[in-house]
Amino acid sequence: MRWKCICSYDGTDFEGWQSQPSGNTIQDILEKRLGFIFECPIRVHGSGRTDAGVHANRQVFHFDGDWKYGAEKLILAFKSNIPKTIRVFSAEEVENSFHARFSAVRKRYVYNFLEGEASPFDYRYVFSLGRRRLDVEKMNEVAEVFLGEHDFSNFGAMHGDNSGENTRKTMVEMCFVRNGRRITFITEGSGYLYKMVRIMAGCFAQIGLGRLSSDVVADALRGGSQNFRKECLPACGLFLDDVSY
């Protein structure tokens, strides 16, 4: 039996999604709990590998295991002996052809900026700009250039696991929404390179602060790199928001 599950988590205290020798990752914790439930090793496959400190509203994963008690009791079984900062809230039996990563057609991320200082209850989930202010209108103008299919080589970081990855991705949504002092960067596309959302967020922040011209960004999107310098923003503001199949 193959199970598709959806979970959310606060990534602050974890070393990302992917299993690490320390055991302090989302995958490690879920696999440990499943091993207890099924009394045998269970391998979890996620839709993507969020980095250390990155959060998720809807991370999808699947695993194989014979479970005869229904989805609701499986969700209840997940609630014991895992940190309260991780919650599995959906489970359903699916066809064996389903794969959390390879069956995904789009992913949606959000990155939160805050103008001013973050409160003690908010600092884990936003990138604080202090006294700086962003020109959201200008950022949205440039964001339109990113829509469609492009080679995002200049907006990704090198990583051993993705060195051979196709760098051409298709973006279907790219915009900034202001709600008072909070500005949310929303992006949805066919896929993302390593640290790509945080690098794009850094790029747009420089545009919004008047430190980077739209011409330089457009040139970088066409493959040029002159006068373009990557800036990867902190993980705290980033959420995997949804995965579409």
Secondary structure, DSSP 8 states (H G I E B T S, - for coil): -EEEEEEEE--TTS--SS--TT--SHHHHHHHHHHHHHTS----EES----TT-EEEEEEEEEE----S-HHHHHHHHTSSS-TTEEEEEEEEE-TT--TTTT--EEEEEEEEESB---TTTGGG-EE-BT----HHHHHHHHGGG-EEEE-GGG----GGGTT---EEEEEEEEEEEETTEEEEEEEES---TTHHHHHHHHHHHHHTTSS-HHHHHHHHTT--TT-------GGGEEEEEEE-
